[in-house]
Amino acid sequence: MRFLIGGAINTGFSYLLYLALNRVLPYQWAYMLSYAAGIVFAYWFHAKFVFVVPLSWRRLFSFPLVYVVQYLGSALLLEGLVSGAGMSEMLAPLCVATVMLPITFVMSKLVLTWKRRLPCE
């Protein structure tokens, strides 16, 4: 439940930041900066409130990999549903989000809770 709440807060935060930045920057720049800020916010929220792990630079720089994998998987699934299965372009993203939500949760948990084992341990 905390993961879903964090996602809703992050979506609202990113969108409001996009709207603010879009007043002074071209929309693509505003989107890129708000998306990057959303990743940093998601890392902080998930580390502190969802998985309760200490913040670290390693985790911060690993966390965007979750979003790269999520985007690529979502894009492929969306293409398959729309072009391959003939699903409506309006309905397909909802199906993609439903499928990707648990996958994103698991990937986030793995990135944030994985502990590197040293050879001497």
N, C-alpha and C positions, 0 to 999 in steps of 0.2 A: 504494500500500500504506500509506503514511504517513497518507493521508486516512482510510482504513478504521480504522487503529489509533487515530487521533485521535477518530473517531466512537465507537468502542467505549469509550475512556477517558472521553469526555465523557458518554456515556450512563450509565456507572457512577457518575461524579462527580455528575451531576444527580440520579440516583435516590437515592444515599446522602444527598445534601443534602436532598432532598425528605423522606426518612424522618426525618431529624434535625429539620427544621423542623416537620414534622407533629406532633411531640411537644408543641410549644409554640404552634402556630398552627393555625387552621382549614385544612383540606386545600387549598382553592382558593388561599389566600394562600401556603401552602407550595409549591404547584405553580408559581404565578406567579414567586415569588422564585427557585426552583431553575431554572426555565426561563430566566429572565433571566441568572442566573449561568452557566448552560450556554452561552448565546450569547456572553458575555464570554470564557469559557474557550475556546470553539471559535475565536473570533477570535484570541486569543493563540496557541493551538496551531497553527492554520493559518498564521498570519503567521510564526511563529518556526520551525516544523519542516516544514510541508508545502510552502509556496510561498516561504519564506525571503525575506520582505520586511520592511522596518522597520515598527515599530509607529507608528501615527499616530492622532490624534483623528478625522480625516476617515474613515479606514478603519474605525475602531471604530464610528462612528455610521452608516456606510453598511452595515456587515456585517449588521445585523438585517433589512435588506431581503431578503437571501437567504432567511431563515427565513419571512418573510411570504409571499414568492412560493412557497416550497416548501410551506408549509401550504395555501395556496389551491389550488395545483396538485394536491396530494395529496388534498385534500377533494373536489375535482371528479372526479378520476380514481376515487377510492373510490366515490363516488356512482354514477358511470357503470358501474363493474364490478359493483356490488351490485344497484342498481335497474335499470340498463339491460341488462346482460349476464347477470344472474341468478347471479353468482358468490357463493360462500359468504362470509358476513361474516368468517369465520375465515381464509380463504385470501386474500381481496382485499387486506388490508393488506400481506401479503408481496409481492404483485405490485406494489403501489404503491411500496413501498420499493425494489424492484428497478429500476423505471422512474425513480424520482426520484433515486437515488444518482448516476448520471452527470450529471444535470441540476444537482444541488446542487453537485457538484464544479466544473463549468464556471462556474456563477454565483459560487461562492466565489473561484475563480481570477480571474474578471473584476473582482470588487469589490476584491480584494486586490492585484492587479497593475496595474490601470488607472492610467495617469499622465495627469493633466490637462495639456494643452498651453496654454501662455500665448500670447497674440497676438504677442508680440515674439520668440517662439522660432522 
